[in-house]
Amino acid sequence: MKRVLITGAAGFLGSHLCDRFIKEGCYVIAMDNLITGRMENIEHLIGNENFHFVHHDVSNFVHVGGDLDYILHFASPASPIDYLKIPIQTLKVGSLGTHNLLGLAKAKEARMLIASTSEVYGDPTVHPQPEDYWGNVNPIGPRGVYDEAKRFQEAITMAYHRYHNVETRIIRIFNTYGPRMRLNDGRVLPAFIGQALRGEDLTVFGDGSQTRSFCYVDDLVEGIYKLLLSDYSYPVNIGNPDEITISQFAEEIIKLTATTQKVIYKDLPVDDPTQRQPNIDKAREILNWEPKVTRAEGLKITYDYFKSLSEEELYKKDHNSFKQYIK
């Protein structure tokens, strides 16, 4: 039985990875400090004999007893609301956290996959974005705490690969959506659906001409799994190249939710990227991967999930309820 450490395990992506590796017959050690993660995302796994949860901040020394085959490092705030609210923690988990886990991978002779992001490309001057594009990032802007944490994360990962022969994998994740997203985390899709469900106008920042490319979570998890098991050590884009403007996307959400609210426009945040579309030629070639779920299919599943939430869940901002799981 393979033993897998997943950090950020109570988060949106981390929890889906826990499900996948349990399904693959692995023993999963799930680690999260629950700053942005939610125990509700993994409560269905509590009590599973092949699942163990550890409440810990990986920015501090990480100890795991026994052997480890794989480490998947997904611990990090990932939404603008979160990383602008906790900028120091964001920088620390990308730097100190990654350093600690690479040291653990070296000691355990484990293969380590890090979750990087399309944000390493910044506001791109190349479109769509291939892996050999170095990016256009403002290191001292408000978004720099996330962008540069991820860029450093990639650099130290490659250093451990080159100088310590640690087996490493780097995934650059583009916009992803699906069940277990937090409604109030500031990302565009849950923000639009949350506003529609609450009867609020949909807020578009800027003139709405900026673009995004949305990948359904099941497709992303499949890409992560294939990359982990591959022999490729350099960054790979995983995302859906089906590009759409934010204004068009707002209209899709209005049609999906049958809302009567209008779209309102506000100023674009500083350094917000104007274009986002992955070039996935490398993923197709190396991993034989490409997304399968259409946006219409994925949005329907995601909307049904959000509709199932209680009114309290729909309006509350603090989703952390770890205390009920402490025995």
C-alpha positions as CSV (number, residue, x, y, z in Angstrom):
1,M,0.0,0.0,0.0
2,K,1.4,3.4,-1.1
3,R,1.6,6.0,1.7
4,V,0.8,9.5,0.6
5,L,1.1,12.8,2.4
6,I,-1.3,15.5,1.1
7,T,-0.9,19.0,2.5
8,G,-3.7,21.5,2.3
9,A,-5.9,18.4,2.5
10,A,-9.0,20.1,3.9
11,G,-9.0,22.6,1.0
12,F,-11.0,22.5,-2.2
13,L,-8.4,20.7,-4.3
14,G,-6.7,18.8,-1.4
15,S,-9.9,17.1,-0.3
16,H,-10.6,15.9,-3.9
17,L,-7.1,14.5,-4.0
18,C,-7.7,12.7,-0.7
19,D,-10.7,11.0,-2.3
20,R,-8.7,10.0,-5.4
21,F,-5.8,8.5,-3.5
22,I,-8.1,6.6,-1.1
23,K,-9.9,5.3,-4.2
24,E,-6.5,4.2,-5.6
25,G,-5.9,2.1,-2.5
26,C,-3.4,4.4,-0.8
27,Y,-3.0,5.2,2.8
28,V,-3.5,9.0,3.0
29,I,-2.0,11.3,5.7
30,A,-3.9,14.5,5.4
31,M,-2.3,17.7,6.8
32,D,-3.9,21.1,7.1
33,N,-3.7,24.0,9.6
34,L,-7.3,25.0,8.6
35,I,-6.6,28.7,8.1
36,T,-8.6,28.4,4.8
37,G,-9.4,24.6,4.8
38,R,-12.7,23.2,6.0
39,M,-13.1,20.0,8.0
40,E,-16.4,19.5,6.3
41,N,-14.5,18.7,3.0
42,I,-13.0,15.6,4.5
43,E,-15.4,14.6,7.2
44,H,-16.7,11.7,5.1
45,L,-13.2,10.2,5.4
46,I,-12.9,10.5,9.2
47,G,-12.9,6.9,10.5
48,N,-11.6,5.4,7.3
49,E,-8.8,3.0,8.3
50,N,-6.7,4.3,5.4
51,F,-7.0,8.0,6.3
52,H,-5.3,9.9,9.0
53,F,-5.7,13.7,9.6
54,V,-3.0,15.8,11.2
55,H,-3.7,19.4,12.2
56,H,-0.4,21.1,11.5
57,D,1.1,24.2,9.8
58,V,3.8,23.0,7.3
59,S,5.6,26.3,7.7
60,N,6.9,24.7,10.9
61,F,9.0,21.5,11.0
62,V,7.1,18.5,9.5
63,H,7.5,15.0,11.0
64,V,5.8,12.0,9.6
65,G,6.6,8.5,11.0
66,G,7.1,5.6,8.7
67,D,7.7,5.4,5.0
68,L,6.3,7.8,2.5
69,D,6.0,7.2,-1.2
70,Y,4.5,10.5,-2.4
71,I,4.1,14.0,-1.0
72,L,1.6,16.4,-2.7
73,H,2.0,19.9,-1.5
74,F,-1.2,21.8,-1.8
75,A,-1.1,23.9,1.3
76,S,-1.5,27.6,0.4
77,P,-4.2,30.2,0.3
78,A,-5.3,30.3,-3.3
79,S,-7.9,33.1,-3.5
80,P,-7.2,36.9,-3.5
81,I,-9.3,37.5,-0.4
82,D,-7.3,34.9,1.5
83,Y,-3.7,35.8,0.4
84,L,-4.3,39.5,0.7
85,K,-5.6,39.0,4.2
86,I,-2.8,36.7,5.3
87,P,0.2,37.8,3.1
88,I,2.9,36.7,5.5
89,Q,1.5,33.2,5.9
90,T,1.1,32.9,2.2
91,L,4.8,33.7,1.6
92,K,5.8,31.4,4.4
93,V,3.9,28.3,3.2
94,G,5.3,28.8,-0.3
95,S,8.9,29.2,1.0
96,L,9.4,27.6,4.4
97,G,6.6,25.1,3.9
98,T,8.0,23.9,0.6
99,H,11.5,23.8,2.1
100,N,10.3,21.6,5.0
101,L,8.5,19.2,2.7
102,L,11.3,18.9,0.3
103,G,13.6,18.0,3.2
104,L,11.0,15.4,4.2
105,A,10.9,14.1,0.7
106,K,14.7,13.8,0.6
107,A,14.8,12.0,4.0
108,K,12.0,9.6,3.0
109,E,13.1,9.2,-0.6
110,A,9.6,10.1,-1.6
111,R,8.4,11.7,-4.8
112,M,7.1,15.2,-4.3
113,L,4.5,17.1,-6.5
114,I,4.0,20.8,-5.8
115,A,1.0,22.8,-6.7
116,S,2.1,25.8,-8.6
117,T,-0.2,28.1,-10.5
118,S,-0.9,30.1,-13.6
119,E,-0.2,33.2,-11.5
120,V,3.5,32.6,-12.1
121,Y,2.8,34.1,-15.5
122,G,1.5,37.3,-13.9
123,D,-0.4,39.5,-16.4
124,P,1.0,37.7,-19.5
125,T,2.3,39.2,-22.6
126,V,2.3,35.8,-24.4
127,H,-1.1,34.2,-25.1
128,P,-1.9,31.4,-24.5
129,Q,0.7,30.7,-21.9
130,P,3.2,27.9,-22.5
131,E,5.5,26.5,-19.8
132,D,8.6,28.1,-21.3
133,Y,7.1,31.6,-20.9
134,W,8.8,33.3,-17.9
135,G,6.0,35.6,-16.9
136,N,5.2,39.3,-16.3
137,V,4.9,39.6,-12.5
138,N,5.0,42.6,-10.2
139,P,7.0,41.3,-7.2
140,I,6.1,44.2,-4.9
141,G,2.4,44.6,-5.8
142,P,-0.3,43.2,-3.6
143,R,-0.6,40.0,-5.6
144,G,3.2,39.5,-5.4
145,V,2.8,37.7,-2.0
146,Y,1.1,34.8,-3.9
147,D,2.8,35.0,-7.3
148,E,6.3,35.2,-5.9
149,A,5.7,32.5,-3.3
150,K,4.8,30.2,-6.1
151,R,7.7,31.2,-8.3
152,F,10.1,30.6,-5.4
153,Q,8.4,27.3,-4.7
154,E,9.2,26.2,-8.2
155,A,12.8,27.4,-8.0
156,I,13.6,25.6,-4.7
157,T,11.9,22.5,-6.0
158,M,14.1,22.4,-9.0
159,A,17.1,23.0,-6.8
160,Y,16.3,20.0,-4.7
161,H,15.8,18.0,-7.8
162,R,19.1,19.0,-9.4
163,Y,21.3,19.0,-6.3
164,H,19.8,16.4,-4.0
165,N,18.2,14.1,-6.7
166,V,14.8,14.4,-5.2
167,E,12.1,13.2,-7.5
168,T,9.9,16.2,-8.1
169,R,6.9,17.2,-10.2
170,I,5.5,20.7,-10.8
171,I,1.9,21.4,-11.8
172,R,0.8,24.8,-12.9
173,I,-2.9,25.0,-12.1
174,F,-5.2,27.2,-14.1
175,N,-8.7,28.3,-12.9
176,T,-10.4,25.3,-11.4
177,Y,-13.9,24.9,-10.1
178,G,-16.3,22.3,-8.6
179,P,-18.0,21.2,-5.4
180,R,-16.4,22.1,-2.1
181,M,-15.3,25.6,-3.2
182,R,-16.0,28.3,-0.7
183,L,-18.7,30.7,-1.7
184,N,-17.0,33.7,-0.2
185,D,-13.4,33.2,-1.1
186,G,-13.3,35.9,-3.8
187,R,-12.8,33.7,-6.9
188,V,-15.0,34.6,-9.8
189,L,-17.1,31.5,-10.2
190,P,-18.3,31.0,-6.5
191,A,-18.6,34.8,-6.2
192,F,-21.1,34.9,-9.2
193,I,-23.1,31.9,-8.1
194,G,-23.2,33.1,-4.5
195,Q,-24.4,36.5,-5.5
196,A,-27.1,34.9,-7.7
197,L,-28.3,32.6,-4.9
198,R,-28.4,35.6,-2.5
199,G,-30.4,37.7,-4.9
200,E,-27.5,40.2,-5.3
201,D,-26.2,41.8,-8.5
202,L,-23.3,40.1,-10.1
203,T,-20.1,42.1,-9.7
204,V,-17.6,42.3,-12.6
205,F,-14.3,44.0,-12.0
206,G,-13.0,46.1,-14.8
207,D,-14.9,46.2,-18.1
208,G,-15.4,42.4,-18.3
209,S,-13.1,41.9,-21.3
210,Q,-10.5,40.1,-19.3
211,T,-10.5,36.3,-19.9
212,R,-10.3,33.1,-17.8
213,S,-10.3,29.4,-18.7
214,F,-12.1,27.2,-16.3
215,C,-11.3,23.5,-15.6
216,Y,-13.6,21.1,-13.8
217,V,-12.0,19.6,-10.6
218,D,-12.3,16.0,-11.8
219,D,-10.3,16.8,-14.9
220,L,-7.6,18.6,-12.9
221,V,-7.3,15.7,-10.4
222,E,-6.8,13.3,-13.3
223,G,-4.0,15.5,-14.6
224,I,-2.4,15.7,-11.2
225,Y,-2.4,11.9,-10.8
226,K,-1.0,11.4,-14.3
227,L,1.8,13.9,-13.7
228,L,2.7,12.4,-10.3
229,L,3.2,9.0,-11.9
230,S,5.1,10.3,-15.0
231,D,8.8,10.7,-15.4
232,Y,8.7,14.4,-16.2
233,S,10.3,16.8,-13.7
234,Y,9.6,20.2,-15.3
235,P,6.4,22.4,-15.0
236,V,3.3,21.2,-16.8
237,N,0.2,23.4,-17.4
238,I,-3.0,21.6,-16.3
239,G,-6.2,23.5,-17.2
240,N,-8.9,23.9,-19.8
241,P,-8.0,26.0,-22.8
242,D,-11.7,26.9,-23.4
243,E,-11.3,30.7,-22.9
244,I,-14.2,33.1,-22.0
245,T,-14.4,36.7,-21.0
246,I,-15.7,37.6,-17.6
247,S,-18.7,39.4,-19.0
248,Q,-19.6,36.4,-21.1
249,F,-19.2,34.2,-18.0
250,A,-21.5,36.4,-16.0
251,E,-24.1,36.0,-18.6
252,E,-23.7,32.2,-18.5
253,I,-24.2,32.2,-14.7
254,I,-27.3,34.4,-15.1
255,K,-28.7,31.9,-17.6
256,L,-27.8,28.9,-15.4
257,T,-29.3,30.3,-12.2
258,A,-32.3,32.0,-13.9
259,T,-31.6,35.1,-11.8
260,T,-33.1,38.4,-12.6
261,Q,-30.2,40.4,-11.2
262,K,-28.1,42.7,-13.4
263,V,-24.3,42.9,-13.8
264,I,-22.6,45.8,-12.2
265,Y,-19.0,46.9,-12.9
266,K,-16.3,48.0,-10.4
267,D,-12.7,49.0,-10.7
268,L,-10.2,46.3,-11.7
269,P,-7.9,45.3,-8.8
270,V,-4.2,46.1,-9.1
271,D,-2.2,43.6,-11.3
272,D,-5.3,41.5,-12.0
273,P,-4.3,39.5,-15.2
274,T,-6.2,40.5,-18.3
275,Q,-5.8,37.1,-20.1
276,R,-5.6,33.6,-18.8
277,Q,-5.5,30.6,-21.1
278,P,-3.2,27.5,-20.8
279,N,-1.3,26.0,-23.6
280,I,-1.7,22.3,-22.8
281,D,0.4,20.8,-25.7
282,K,2.9,19.4,-23.1
283,A,0.1,17.8,-21.0
284,R,-1.3,16.2,-24.2
285,E,2.1,15.0,-25.3
286,I,3.6,13.8,-22.1
287,L,0.6,12.7,-20.0
288,N,-2.0,12.0,-22.8
289,W,-4.2,14.3,-20.8
290,E,-6.8,16.9,-21.8
291,P,-10.0,18.0,-20.1
292,K,-13.2,16.0,-20.7
293,V,-15.9,17.8,-18.8
294,T,-17.5,20.7,-20.7
295,R,-18.1,24.0,-18.8
296,A,-21.9,23.5,-19.2
297,E,-21.6,20.1,-17.5
298,G,-19.3,21.2,-14.8
299,L,-21.3,24.3,-14.0
300,K,-24.5,22.3,-13.6
301,I,-22.8,20.0,-11.0
302,T,-21.2,22.9,-9.2
303,Y,-24.5,25.0,-9.1
304,D,-26.4,22.0,-7.8
305,Y,-23.8,21.7,-5.0
306,F,-24.1,25.3,-4.0
307,K,-27.9,25.2,-4.1
308,S,-27.8,22.3,-1.6
309,L,-26.1,24.5,1.0
310,S,-28.1,25.8,3.9
311,E,-29.0,29.4,4.2
312,E,-26.6,29.8,7.0
313,E,-23.8,28.3,4.9
314,L,-24.8,30.6,2.0
315,Y,-24.2,33.8,4.1
316,K,-21.5,32.9,6.6
317,K,-17.9,33.8,6.0
318,D,-16.1,31.6,8.6
319,H,-16.4,28.0,7.5
320,N,-13.9,26.6,10.0
321,S,-15.4,24.1,12.4
322,F,-12.4,21.9,13.4
323,K,-13.3,21.9,17.1
324,Q,-16.2,19.5,16.6
325,Y,-13.8,16.9,15.3
326,I,-11.5,17.1,18.3
327,K,-12.1,14.2,20.7
